[in-house]
Amino acid sequence: MRPRLDDVEAEISYLTVRALRPRTVLELGAARGWSTTWLLRALRDNATAGGDGGVLHSYDLTDAAARHVPAALAGDRWRFTPGDARRRPLPADPGFVLLDAAHTARFARWYTTAILERLPPGAAVAVHDVYHHRRPGPVGEGAVVLGWLRRRGIGHLTASSAADPDTHDRLLGLKRKLRLAAPVHAAASRNPMLFFRTPGRGCSAAPVSGYGNLRRCPDEDRPGADPERTVPLPAAHRQW
Ligand SMILES: C[S@@+](CC[C@H](N)C(=O)[O-])C[C@H]1O[C@@H](n2cnc3c(N)ncnc32)[C@H](O)[C@@H]1O
């Protein structure tokens, strides 16, 4: 299986699914199933921790993922749809969305309208291949997504070594301190993914006083979720 997501962005995606415990996860661009496998492991681990764990809906023009994702991991938690995602029915109300399909402005204009506009409050989104450089080019997927976020006043986070070397280096430094720095995917470390959360359900409310950049972001949708739980937010990216 040829890996595509770099380690830190894959780990943030995994941890986000573990933290938010979405019932529905949507992935556009499964390729040979690298990102798919990370998401399925998070859903499996959510189920291990109690509850049903949720379902991942993946889309790709090819059916390669169906041949590479281990059957035991897919279980009954994976729905794979081959073909153009723009012409397929999409699941309602995903709590986490990973976008890594066509990296064109046209495709991004489609998914901002068809997917991002319809997300429930507090949903988390990861968009790959935005920050290969300090800024994305003026045309293309990254520019469309950043414009969409800017118009709505939604902040974002990236661990891109090019766009936010401080966050990137701090996360790698923490992994080294934890002796977890051995790479899963050794070939790349640029982590060009962008992460954000849709406003609402307290995610854009005032910071919790006395807790620095911690911000309340309850996930009321989840049965058994602790509404007082807080998630850490980098100060520079206020709504993540
Ligand atoms: C960069 S790869 C995805 C890599 C994958 N996320 C991983 O971690 O290995 C992009 C994938 O998007 C798929 N793709 C491109 N346009 C698409 C569309 N309109 N609908 C569904 N899949 C699409 C391509 O077939 C390709 O496999």
The ligand as an ORCA input file, in Angstrom:
! r2SCAN-3c Opt
* xyz 0 1
  C      -3.852     11.560     -3.485
  S      -4.851     10.185     -3.823
  C      -5.543      9.772     -2.263
  C      -4.515      9.218     -1.323
  C      -5.118      8.580     -0.090
  N      -5.894      9.530      0.680
  C      -4.024      7.976      0.777
  O      -3.826      8.401      1.941
  O      -3.337      7.065      0.322
  C      -6.215     10.909     -4.649
  C      -7.305      9.916     -5.046
  O      -8.479     10.653     -5.359
  C      -9.189      9.953     -6.326
  N     -10.125     10.873     -7.002
  C      -9.843     11.904     -7.814
  N     -10.971     12.489     -8.245
  C     -12.000     11.836     -7.650
  C     -13.414     11.968     -7.700
  N     -13.993     12.911     -8.453
  N     -14.176     11.122     -6.980
  C     -13.589     10.150     -6.207
  N     -12.246      9.974     -6.139
  C     -11.460     10.807     -6.842
  C      -8.096      9.399     -7.260
  O      -8.549      8.252     -7.959
  C      -6.961      9.092     -6.286
  O      -6.918      7.721     -5.937
*
